[in-house]
């Protein structure tokens, strides 16, 4: 007689397979297991707690619709990372459209400031500078330094060559040095 694994002991691929077949408990375990990862990536991408929570919630909703499409060619977290970045970019585009509309109508929104983050925190200043980088450079930095992935794993997540990740990291470091220097850091 085969023993059933406790949800917390099941592998991601087991949970995905069961969730794909409609097992809500398995889906719930996947979300619970990876929510922190999704939120952390979203936070580093946008730098705003409220937006990060919105992005993470959007990813959970998308995951429910897209779980059947996951084929297991790459690690589940690689697929989830790409989904998180797509949700973050979608939110950024939506925000840009709303800002453009507001500007077009001549209404000036009040800017809330830094969202409550500690202005004196050097790590937060660095992540704020990272958020100013072009998308591919920002993604490479987030994956390699924010999530601790190797250049090869980051290349898988970004669907580009490992050498291209290395180039993006190199370019990002040069740009960050300039950004930090202009901000009086270094």
N, C-alpha and C positions, 0 to 999 in steps of 0.2 A: 504494500500500500504506500503510495507516494505522499509525502508530507507537503502541505501547502506552506510556502514561505510567508512569514509576516511581511506586511507591506514595506516596513522600514528595512528589511533585509533583501528585498527584491532588487534586481539590477534595473537600471534605467530602461534597457531594451525590453525586459520582461514587462515593466509597467507600461511602456509605450504600446507594446503589442496588446496588452489587455485593455488599455484606454482606447486604442483604435477599434477594438471590438465592442466598445460601449460600457466598459467597466468604470463607473464614476469614482469608485474608491481608489482605483489605480491612478486615474487622472488627478484626483485630489492629492494623492501622495506625490506625484510628479511636481505639481504646482508648489506644494509645501516644501519639497526638497530643494527646489531651484528658485524660489521667490527671492531669497536673499541675493543670489547671484544676479538676477535680472535687475533688482532694485539698485544694487551696487553699480552695475554697468550704466544704468540710466542716470544715477546720481553723478557719476564721473563725467558722463556725456553732457549733461545739462547744467549741473551745479546748483540745482534748486530742488529742495526736498519735496515740495508740492508737485512740481513737474515730474520728478522721478517717480513719485507714487502713481501719478496719472499714467505715465509710460508703462510702469510695471503692471498696472491693472489692465491696460490695453493689451499688453503682451499676453496676459492670462486669458483674456477674451479671444484673442487671435489664436492662441494655442488650442483652445477648445474647437475652433473651426478648422485648424490646419493639422491637427495631430494625425489624421488619416493620410496626409501627404508625406509625412516623414518616412523615409525609406531606410534609414540606418546606414547610409554610405559614410557618414562622418559621425563623430561623437554627438550625442544629443545636445550637449552644452554648446557645441560649435553651431549647430542649427538654431538653438535658442538665442545665442549671441547675435547671429545675423537678424533674427526676428526682432530682437530688442533694438538693434541699431536702426532697422527700418521703421519701427514705431517711433523712435526718438526723432528721426529725420522727418517723418510725417508730421509729428507735433511741431517741429521747428517750421516746416513749410506752412502749416495751418496758422501758426503764430505770426509768421511773416505776412501772410495774406490779411490777417486781421489787423495787423499794424498798418499795412498799406491802406486798408479801408479807412481806418481811424485817421490817418494822416490826410487822405484824400478828402475827407469831410471836415478837416480843420480842427478836429478835436484832439486835444493833447491829454494823453493819459498820464496820471501820476505814476511815477516810478517808485516802487516800494523800496528800492535800495538793494541790498545784498541778500535779502531773504533770511536774515538772521544769522548768517555765518560769521564766524569770528574773523574780523578784518586783519588781525595781527598774526594769523596762522600762516606760516610760510608754505606749508603743504597746500592749503587752500589757494593761496596766491599762485602757486605753481599749476594747480589744476585749472584755475581760472585762465591762466595763460594757455594751457593745453586746449581749452575750449575755443580759443581764438584761431587755432590751427586749421588748415584745410582738412576736409573730411578724412581722406585716406591717411594723412599724417596723424590726425587725432585718433583714428581707429587703431593704428599701429601702436601708438603710445599707450592707449587704454588697455590693449590686449597684452602687450609685453610687460609694461611697468605696472599697470593697474591690476591686471589679473595674473601676472606672473607666467604667462605662456611663453614658450620658446618661439623663435622666429618661424619655425616650421609649423607649429600649431596655429600661430597667428595667420600665417599664409593660408592655411586650410579654412579658417574662420572667415577670412576676407576674400577667399576665392581668387588669390593672386599668387605669384611665384614668391618663394622664400627670399630671393635676392631683392625683389621689389619691396618686401616688408623692410628689409635691412636699409634700403635706400630711403624709404619713407621715414624710418627712425632717424637716420643720419640727417635728413633735411629738417625734420622736426626739431632735433637738438640744436641745429644752427639757428632756426627761427626762434626757438624758446630762449636761447641765449640773448638774442636781440630784444625780444619782448621783455625779458626780466631786466636787462640792462636799462632799457628805456623807462622801466617802472622803478628804477633806483635799487634793484636787487643786486644780484651777482655774487 
